[in-house]
Amino acid sequence: MRNLFTLIVILFSVYNLKAQNNFQTDIIKTSAGDLKITFIGHASLIFEFKNMIIHIDPVSKYADYSKLPKADLILITHEHYDHLDSKAIELIKKDGTKLFCNEVSLPTAAGGSVLKNGETVSYKGIKISAVPAYNIVNKRENGEAFHPKGIGNGYVLTFANVKIYIAGDTENISEMKNLKGIDFAFLPMNLPYTMTPAMIADAVKLFNPKILYPYHTGNTDVNELVKLLKNKKDCEVRIRKMN
């Protein structure tokens, strides 16, 4: 009986591990090798490139980070609980892990380095540019924007010849016109905090990404966005499972 019980425990653990890691992935070809994207949940992503692991907004609610690969690089867009989780960060940190965040996140993201809107750094050949992310329309009852201007970050990451825009929590702001040569874009669509499908459709027209991943979607119907962009043949909308 003891051996049977042990076997059941082992099988259950293996099942949980497989279920935990049953995330969708995409492989993107770059001039320096494959870039793998793992879609964790909400705004949490993992990029794998040239033997480096990059975590974006890791949050324990969306995965068991003790079972996910350790981070070489962590990027935090802003300080809200669904983007910044000290527990998840501690689980994926290792000796030499580099973390970049906005200034308000710094007290929670221990050991992080601040990137402000407009600043650019390089990490092992990956160019990282912090860009604005904020609300114009959607506000709290007291009139304050859910994401005030100048606080949160979006990030443009350049992997060899491929540019990826991770918008963070934002609306279709005018600064998006300054984004050039974006190959892949992650744009948030979760009311009342970020964009409506119509706002995302407008954002796409501002900077023309080749591939669009709607993320941070909450209960928003992504099919509405697909309909709005059905005639924009130069932008492919990819819907991925984000748990």
C-alpha positions as CSV (number, residue, x, y, z in Angstrom):
1,M,0.0,0.0,0.0
2,R,2.8,2.4,0.9
3,N,4.4,1.8,-2.6
4,L,1.1,2.3,-4.3
5,F,0.6,5.6,-2.3
6,T,4.1,6.7,-3.3
7,L,3.4,6.0,-6.9
8,I,0.1,7.9,-6.8
9,V,1.9,10.9,-5.3
10,I,4.6,10.9,-7.9
11,L,2.1,10.6,-10.8
12,F,0.0,13.4,-9.3
13,S,3.1,15.6,-9.0
14,V,4.1,14.9,-12.6
15,Y,0.5,15.6,-13.8
16,N,0.5,18.9,-12.0
17,L,3.9,19.9,-13.4
18,K,2.7,19.1,-16.9
19,A,-0.6,21.0,-16.3
20,Q,1.3,23.9,-14.8
21,N,3.6,24.1,-17.9
22,N,0.9,23.6,-20.5
23,F,1.3,27.1,-21.9
24,Q,1.1,28.0,-25.6
25,T,4.3,29.0,-27.3
26,D,5.3,30.7,-30.5
27,I,8.7,30.5,-32.3
28,I,9.9,33.6,-34.1
29,K,12.7,33.5,-36.5
30,T,15.4,36.2,-36.1
31,S,18.7,36.7,-37.9
32,A,20.5,35.6,-34.7
33,G,18.4,32.4,-34.1
34,D,15.0,31.5,-32.8
35,L,13.1,33.6,-30.3
36,K,10.6,31.6,-28.2
37,I,7.6,33.3,-26.6
38,T,5.7,31.5,-23.8
39,F,2.3,32.9,-23.0
40,I,1.8,32.6,-19.3
41,G,-1.3,34.6,-18.4
42,H,-2.7,38.1,-18.2
43,A,0.4,40.2,-18.8
44,S,3.0,37.6,-17.9
45,L,5.3,36.3,-20.6
46,I,8.6,34.5,-21.1
47,F,11.0,35.1,-23.9
48,E,13.9,32.7,-24.6
49,F,16.7,33.9,-26.9
50,K,20.3,32.7,-27.3
51,N,20.1,30.7,-24.1
52,M,18.7,33.6,-22.1
53,I,15.4,33.6,-20.2
54,I,13.5,36.9,-20.0
55,H,10.4,37.2,-17.8
56,I,7.9,40.0,-18.3
57,D,5.6,41.0,-15.4
58,P,5.8,37.6,-13.5
59,V,2.9,37.1,-11.2
60,S,2.2,34.0,-9.0
61,K,-1.5,34.1,-9.7
62,Y,-0.9,33.0,-13.3
63,A,1.7,30.3,-12.8
64,D,3.8,28.4,-10.3
65,Y,7.0,30.2,-10.8
66,S,9.0,27.7,-8.7
67,K,8.5,25.4,-11.7
68,L,9.5,27.9,-14.4
69,P,13.0,28.6,-15.6
70,K,15.2,31.1,-13.7
71,A,15.5,34.5,-15.2
72,D,18.5,36.2,-16.7
73,L,16.4,39.3,-17.2
74,I,13.2,40.5,-15.6
75,L,11.1,43.5,-16.9
76,I,8.4,45.0,-14.8
77,T,6.1,47.5,-16.6
78,H,4.6,49.1,-13.4
79,E,3.7,48.6,-9.8
80,H,0.2,47.2,-9.8
81,Y,-0.3,43.8,-8.2
82,D,-1.2,42.1,-11.4
83,H,2.2,43.1,-12.9
84,L,4.5,43.2,-9.9
85,D,4.8,40.3,-7.5
86,S,7.8,40.0,-5.2
87,K,7.1,36.3,-4.5
88,A,7.3,35.4,-8.2
89,I,10.4,37.6,-8.6
90,E,12.2,35.8,-5.8
91,L,11.3,32.4,-7.2
92,I,12.9,33.1,-10.6
93,K,15.9,35.2,-9.5
94,K,19.4,33.7,-9.5
95,D,22.9,35.0,-9.2
96,G,23.3,37.7,-11.9
97,T,19.6,38.2,-12.7
98,K,19.1,41.7,-14.0
99,L,15.8,43.5,-13.3
100,F,14.5,46.7,-14.9
101,C,11.4,48.5,-13.7
102,N,9.7,51.9,-13.4
103,E,10.6,54.0,-10.4
104,V,7.5,53.4,-8.4
105,S,8.1,49.6,-8.5
106,L,11.6,49.9,-7.0
107,P,10.6,49.4,-3.3
108,T,8.9,46.1,-4.2
109,A,11.3,45.0,-7.0
110,A,14.3,44.7,-4.7
111,G,17.6,45.1,-6.5
112,G,16.0,46.5,-9.6
113,S,17.3,49.3,-11.8
114,V,15.0,52.1,-12.9
115,L,14.2,52.8,-16.5
116,K,12.2,56.0,-17.2
117,N,10.2,56.7,-20.2
118,G,12.5,57.5,-23.1
119,E,15.6,55.7,-21.7
120,T,17.3,52.9,-23.5
121,V,19.8,50.2,-22.3
122,S,21.4,47.1,-23.7
123,Y,21.5,43.7,-22.1
124,K,23.7,41.1,-23.7
125,G,22.9,42.4,-27.1
126,I,19.2,43.0,-26.5
127,K,18.2,46.6,-26.9
128,I,15.6,47.7,-24.3
129,S,13.7,50.9,-24.7
130,A,11.2,52.2,-22.1
131,V,8.3,54.0,-23.7
132,P,5.2,55.8,-22.2
133,A,2.2,53.8,-21.0
134,Y,-0.8,55.7,-19.5
135,N,-4.5,56.4,-19.6
136,I,-6.2,59.3,-21.3
137,V,-9.9,58.4,-21.0
138,N,-10.3,55.7,-18.3
139,K,-10.2,57.1,-14.8
140,R,-11.1,56.3,-11.2
141,E,-14.1,57.9,-9.5
142,N,-11.9,60.6,-8.1
143,G,-10.9,61.6,-11.6
144,E,-7.3,60.2,-11.5
145,A,-6.2,58.1,-14.4
146,F,-5.8,54.4,-13.6
147,H,-2.3,54.7,-15.1
148,P,-1.1,58.4,-14.9
149,K,1.3,59.7,-17.5
150,G,5.0,59.4,-16.7
151,I,4.8,56.5,-14.3
152,G,4.4,53.2,-16.0
153,N,6.5,51.7,-18.8
154,G,6.0,49.9,-22.0
155,Y,9.1,48.3,-23.5
156,V,10.4,47.9,-27.0
157,L,12.8,44.9,-27.2
158,T,15.1,44.4,-30.2
159,F,16.2,40.8,-30.8
160,A,18.6,41.0,-33.7
161,N,16.4,42.2,-36.6
162,V,13.1,41.7,-34.7
163,K,11.4,44.4,-32.7
164,I,8.7,43.5,-30.1
165,Y,6.6,46.1,-28.3
166,I,5.1,45.2,-24.9
167,A,2.8,48.0,-24.2
168,G,2.1,47.5,-20.5
169,D,-1.1,49.2,-19.2
170,T,-1.9,51.9,-21.7
171,E,-4.4,53.4,-24.0
172,N,-3.9,54.4,-27.7
173,I,-1.6,57.3,-26.8
174,S,-0.1,59.7,-29.3
175,E,3.4,58.6,-28.5
176,M,2.7,55.3,-30.3
177,K,3.2,57.3,-33.6
178,N,6.9,57.3,-32.6
179,L,7.2,53.5,-32.7
180,K,9.0,52.5,-35.9
181,G,9.5,49.1,-37.4
182,I,7.6,47.1,-34.8
183,D,7.3,43.5,-35.9
184,F,5.2,42.1,-33.0
185,A,3.0,44.1,-30.5
186,F,1.4,43.1,-27.3
187,L,-1.5,45.5,-26.6
188,P,-3.8,45.4,-23.5
189,M,-7.5,45.2,-23.8
190,N,-9.1,45.1,-20.4
191,L,-11.7,47.6,-19.4
192,P,-11.9,49.9,-17.5
193,Y,-8.1,49.9,-17.0
194,T,-6.7,49.8,-20.5
195,M,-8.2,49.7,-24.1
196,T,-11.4,48.9,-25.8
197,P,-11.2,46.8,-29.0
198,A,-11.8,50.1,-31.0
199,M,-8.8,51.8,-29.1
200,I,-6.6,48.9,-30.0
201,A,-7.7,49.1,-33.7
202,D,-6.8,52.8,-33.6
203,A,-3.4,52.0,-31.9
204,V,-2.6,49.5,-34.7
205,K,-3.1,52.3,-37.3
206,L,-0.7,54.6,-35.4
207,F,2.3,52.4,-35.7
208,N,1.4,49.4,-38.0
209,P,2.8,46.3,-36.3
210,K,3.1,43.2,-38.5
211,I,1.7,40.9,-35.8
212,L,-0.6,41.8,-33.0
213,Y,-1.1,39.8,-29.8
214,P,-3.9,41.2,-27.7
215,Y,-3.1,40.4,-24.1
216,H,-4.3,41.5,-20.6
217,T,-7.7,40.9,-22.1
218,G,-9.8,40.1,-19.0
219,N,-13.4,39.4,-20.0
220,T,-13.2,41.5,-23.2
221,D,-14.3,39.6,-26.4
222,V,-11.2,39.4,-28.6
223,N,-13.4,38.5,-31.6
224,E,-14.6,42.2,-31.6
225,L,-11.0,43.2,-32.3
226,V,-10.6,40.6,-35.0
227,K,-13.7,42.0,-36.8
228,L,-12.4,45.6,-36.5
229,L,-9.1,44.7,-38.1
230,K,-10.3,42.2,-40.7
231,N,-9.6,44.6,-43.5
232,K,-6.1,45.6,-42.3
233,K,-4.3,42.9,-44.3
234,D,-0.8,44.1,-43.3
235,C,-1.4,43.2,-39.6
236,E,-2.1,39.7,-38.5
237,V,-4.0,39.3,-35.2
238,R,-2.9,36.3,-33.2
239,I,-5.0,35.1,-30.4
240,R,-3.2,33.0,-27.8
241,K,-4.3,31.3,-24.6
242,M,-3.1,33.4,-21.7
243,N,-4.7,31.2,-18.9
